[in-house]
Amino acid sequence: MPASPVLLYPLAAVAEIAGCFALWAWWRQGASVWWLVPGGLALGLFAWLLALVPAGHAGRAYAAYGGIYIAASLVWLRVVEGVRPDRWDLLGAAICVAGAAVILWGPRSH
């Protein structure tokens, strides 16, 4: 049984954000260049996880993932960076997650 997007998307988001944050830390915060190694591995894991999403078309899988990425980025903001998202952040993320759900589970004629 293929894994559900409900599991794959959050895992992919954590991997992507961690990989991008590694580059951010090196480039913008003066972290060691060695941060790029786990960052690159995390980005590879992200791509692999996203490829596992059971969707008929890559573009649809990526579009739906975008909403989940936005919400996960705000979790990262809170947990890793210690910044509390405001109500506008949360409202925007809720709208994006709702959009992702419509893309993933909207009725389609096949």
N, C-alpha and C positions, 0 to 999 in steps of 0.2 A: 504494500500500500504506500503510495507516495506521501511525502510529508506535506502537511498543510501550510498554506501561506501564513496562517496565524502563528505558526512556529518559525517558519523560515524567514519571514520579513523582519521580525525583531532581532533574530540572530544575525542576519545580514547587516542590519542597521548598526548594531554594536561593533561588528567587524569593520564596517566602512568608517564609522566615526573614529574608532580607535586608530585605524590606519592613517586617516587624515590628520588626526590630532598629533600623531607622532611627527609628521612633517611640520605641522604648525609649531610644535614644541621646539624642533630643531631650528626652523627658519626664524620664528618670531620670538622665541624665549631663550635661545642660546643653549638648548640641550645638546648633548653629544650627537655626533653624526651617526652613532650606532643606534639611535632611536629609529633610524630609517629601516633597519633590518626587520624588526618585528612589525613596523608599520607596513612595509611591503608585503610581508606574510599575511597580515590582517586584511589588506586589500585583495590579495589573492583569494583568501577565504571568503570574503564578501562576494566576489564574482562567482565563485563556485556555488555558494549558497543560493544566490539569486538565480543561477541557471537551473537549480533544482525545483523552482516554483512550478507547479503544474498548471501552466497557462498555455493556450494554443499559440500565442504570439509573444515574442520578446517585448515588443513595444507596450503591450497591455500589461505585462508583468512589471515592467520598469515604471510605467505610469502609476500603477497602484502602489508600488513600493515607495514612490515619492512622498505620499501622505504619511506612511509609517516612518520614513526617515525624518520627516519634520518633527513628529511627536517624539521620536527617540532622541533627537538632538536636544530637545528641551529637557528630557530626563538627564542627559549628559550634562547640560548646563547646570542643573541643580545638584546632581550627585558628585560630579567630578570637579566642576568649577566653583561650586558653592554659591551660585547665583540663583535666586528664586525667580522663576518665570512669572510675569505679571498676567493679569486677566486677559490682556490682548494676545499675549503669546498662547495662552491656553485656548482661547476662543479660535484663533487661527489654526492651531493644531487640530482641534475638534472638527473644524470644517474640512481640513485636509484628510483626516481619517475617514470622515463620512464620504468624501469623494472617492477615496481608495476602495471603500466597501461597495459603492455603486459600480465602480469599474470592475471589481472582482466578481461580484455576485448579481449584477444586473441581468435581467432576463434577455437572452439573445436568441435569435433564430439561427440555427446552424445549417 
